[in-house]
Amino acid sequence: MKVKKFTRGARLLAVAASLVTAAALAAPTAVADSHATAAPSAAQLAKASDGVLKADIGGTSWYTDKATGKVVVTVDSTVSAAEIAKIKKTAGDQSGALQIKHTPGKFNRLIAGGEAIYGAGARCSLGFNVVGGGVYYALTAGHCTNGRPSWTFGGGTLGNVAAGQFPTYDYGVIRHANNANADGRVYLHNGTYRDIVNANTPSVGQRVERSGSTTGWRTGNVTALNATVNYGGGQVVYGTIQTNVCGQPGDSGGPLFSGNTAHGLLSGGSGNCTSGGITFYEPVTRPLGIHGLSVF
């Protein structure tokens, strides 16, 4: 079923399709280790990746770039030289497979800001409205819904949290109190809407879009898949989509998409929409598959 016309309140749900924050990032500078020799094997790359995880340094994210044979580790401004040394030490004899990149700012999960959805004093953004078994749900970030069972929006009651996970994954599923409030579109902040009719995982280099209640409609490219991000304090999220689309506070939980296809839910990042940034997204196919849901 595709809903085409809605009340102003229902449209606010689509407007809530916004995105995450970021702290300043222009072009991250890469500092590759120079003592690597032969291209490492998949097992060696996995060992290097495990080493980064075991180092447990907040403000880091990483992914395996098979094209270069490197585990690319991005560190925010809070990560010290000593902590980078710890990462390399924990990687042991596979430290040569690490490529270190620096980005200004701090990786954060973003809750504050934007016109969107509200729960227990927090404000986040709605990503996509979805359906399963004739019941309608709203998807957002799991770090938003954790500990906040009831949600509202500008038009009244949104509903209660039905499922979610953070950390490890970062998604929340809110069951609509009124199915009529579920708009299957994304608001583009220019008076128009975009129908969302399917969902998949984008490819590296693909142009993507996001709609944010704080910063409006923005575009960029996917820079990595299956990226792990460590926000600190044991809050590690796996398998994210990494992009260079900018974002700012108040966009958490909002949608990543291209054309009519849903891709992800904003988890966190660093930077802003003046200088640029890095943003990470929960793949939308994960909660859809786990809970038997689909876009409409």
TISEMI-404086 format. One line per field, with one value per residue (C-alpha): x, y, z; residue in one letter. Coordinates in pm, whole numbers, m for minus. Each point is the difference from the previous one (the first is absolute). Example, Ala and Ser with C-alpha at 12.3 -4.5 7.8 and 13.67 -1.06 7.14 Angstrom:
BEGIN
px = (1230_137)
py = (m450_344)
pz = (780_m66)
residuo = (A_S)
//
This chain:
BEGIN
px = (0_147_m139_15_m187_19_m90_258_72_70_229_203_84_147_175_150_194_324_351_298_263_356_302_227_154_151_216_132_372_121_316_78_245_312_125_m265_146_m203_m375_m150_m242_m365_90_275_m236_m256_269_92_m369_m40_301_m168_m310_202_183_m344_77_m303_m10_109_m164_141_m72_191_89_62_114_298_52_m32_m214_m84_m25_m150_74_m175_166_m29_230_357_327_38_m339_93_317_m216_m212_311_143_m323_2_340_174_m289_49_140_m347_m139_m52_m68_m217_m70_m325_m68_m276_m143_m217_m335_m337_m241_m331_m59_m138_m222_m376_m80_m107_15_53_74_150_202_m58_102_m99_m221_174_m255_m354_m34_m261_m14_m305_m232_152_188_325_247_373_255_333_28_202_m308_m252_217_m176_m272_m308_m250_29_m194_22_m135_m343_m39_76_239_6_203_331_m52_363_348_367_294_292_114_m270_m173_m369_m332_m346_m299_m350_m237_m291_m194_82_m134_306_241_117_213_192_298_m29_266_m34_m95_m375_30_11_177_m181_200_m92_286_312_351_365_178_339_327_26_m376_m165_m247_m241_m130_m270_62_m223_303_188_m253_69_365_194_335_154_41_363_m10_m226_10_176_28_m26_99_m176_174_m133_m58_m230_122_m220_84_m74_m78_m9_262_m55_134_m349_1_m231_m63_m170_m370_30_52_m216_m74_6_279_m140_54_m281_m292_219_56_354_57_m77_239_199_275_303_221_6_m263_m154_241_324_m128_3_m14_m331_m90_m333_m169_m87_m378_m5_110_m312_m220_139_10_m360_m165_m74_m7_m16_m320)
py = (0_344_299_312_271_69_250_259_m208_m306_202_97_m367_1_328_m176_m210_184_m93_m1_238_36_202_179_m204_123_m258_m241_m42_m353_m121_m349_m224_m35_m338_m208_m232_m263_46_m157_m291_17_m177_254_289_m157_m29_367_100_m208_181_337_m128_m142_330_146_365_229_238_m257_m168_m256_m212_m239_137_m310_211_137_m290_231_34_370_147_349_177_312_292_m161_m290_60_m113_m243_m152_m37_m175_m228_m89_m92_m195_m197_m82_m159_m143_124_367_55_m70_307_333_285_297_306_199_315_2_m281_m299_37_m164_284_43_373_237_m6_m24_m361_m245_35_m249_64_341_m110_112_m213_m43_m256_m198_m204_m115_m374_m275_m362_m226_291_199_327_97_290_m70_221_m40_m250_240_223_m264_m161_63_209_m221_266_248_298_233_339_m144_m193_m356_m194_m333_m234_m171_m356_m99_139_m44_217_m52_m275_122_340_m17_52_m115_202_m138_268_73_106_m161_310_193_m221_178_m218_299_214_380_185_334_187_m63_m334_m365_m311_m336_m285_m329_m242_m48_m126_49_263_m53_175_319_20_341_9_249_76_229_172_218_201_35_m90_m212_m88_m232_m178_m338_m331_m33_m344_m291_m222_270_m39_314_28_291_m79_m138_m342_141_m177_m31_m252_m22_366_190_277_314_350_151_277_12_189_m54_m81_m229_m332_m284_174_m165_m74_m71_37_50_m206_m245_m2_m72_91_176_264_m126_258_172_306_333_247_131_293_m192_m349_m319_m376_m168_m360_m171_m314_m197_10_m355_m128_95_m74_m354_m67_110_m94_360_178_356_100)
pz = (0_m94_189_m214_194_369_264_98_310_m210_m223_304_36_m348_75_299_m250_77_90_230_124_m97_117_m241_m276_m318_m169_264_m18_m39_166_m118_180_m211_114_m185_m261_m181_m17_313_m27_103_326_71_m69_234_268_m46_26_316_142_m47_176_290_45_85_m71_m10_m296_m256_m296_m240_m304_m224_m343_m211_m295_191_239_300_309_m15_350_36_330_125_178_344_m89_117_m153_291_m80_m366_115_214_m303_m198_292_44_m372_61_m303_m217_89_m348_m138_178_m174_242_m102_215_5_202_261_209_m93_176_12_m65_174_45_m259_m307_m41_39_266_377_281_369_m64_m304_m355_m299_m364_m164_m272_m195_60_m62_21_113_37_m65_287_m61_170_0_m16_174_181_284_213_m12_109_270_332_m162_m58_m111_m287_m130_m301_m95_m72_326_107_m222_187_218_m66_m126_m54_m32_72_102_18_m243_m239_4_m84_176_m112_120_m54_m129_232_m309_m336_m179_121_m197_m314_m230_m134_99_19_m200_182_m317_6_m180_105_m126_m21_152_m162_75_211_m59_92_m211_m160_80_m202_m59_25_290_152_344_135_330_213_107_m327_m270_m307_m59_m226_m3_m62_176_107_165_90_308_202_377_214_368_172_329_326_m152_m269_m313_m310_m272_m371_m64_m329_5_m210_m52_19_258_299_321_338_m17_m302_185_m127_m328_m345_m245_m346_m374_m247_132_196_376_121_364_328_131_297_58_m139_17_m182_m117_m320_m23_m10_m82_202_39_79_84_m71_126_m318_m23_m138_341_203_m300_m22_374_59_m330_m103_m335_m130_m176)
residuo = (M_K_V_K_K_F_T_R_G_A_R_L_L_A_V_A_A_S_L_V_T_A_A_A_L_A_A_P_T_A_V_A_D_S_H_A_T_A_A_P_S_A_A_Q_L_A_K_A_S_D_G_V_L_K_A_D_I_G_G_T_S_W_Y_T_D_K_A_T_G_K_V_V_V_T_V_D_S_T_V_S_A_A_E_I_A_K_I_K_K_T_A_G_D_Q_S_G_A_L_Q_I_K_H_T_P_G_K_F_N_R_L_I_A_G_G_E_A_I_Y_G_A_G_A_R_C_S_L_G_F_N_V_V_G_G_G_V_Y_Y_A_L_T_A_G_H_C_T_N_G_R_P_S_W_T_F_G_G_G_T_L_G_N_V_A_A_G_Q_F_P_T_Y_D_Y_G_V_I_R_H_A_N_N_A_N_A_D_G_R_V_Y_L_H_N_G_T_Y_R_D_I_V_N_A_N_T_P_S_V_G_Q_R_V_E_R_S_G_S_T_T_G_W_R_T_G_N_V_T_A_L_N_A_T_V_N_Y_G_G_G_Q_V_V_Y_G_T_I_Q_T_N_V_C_G_Q_P_G_D_S_G_G_P_L_F_S_G_N_T_A_H_G_L_L_S_G_G_S_G_N_C_T_S_G_G_I_T_F_Y_E_P_V_T_R_P_L_G_I_H_G_L_S_V_F)
//
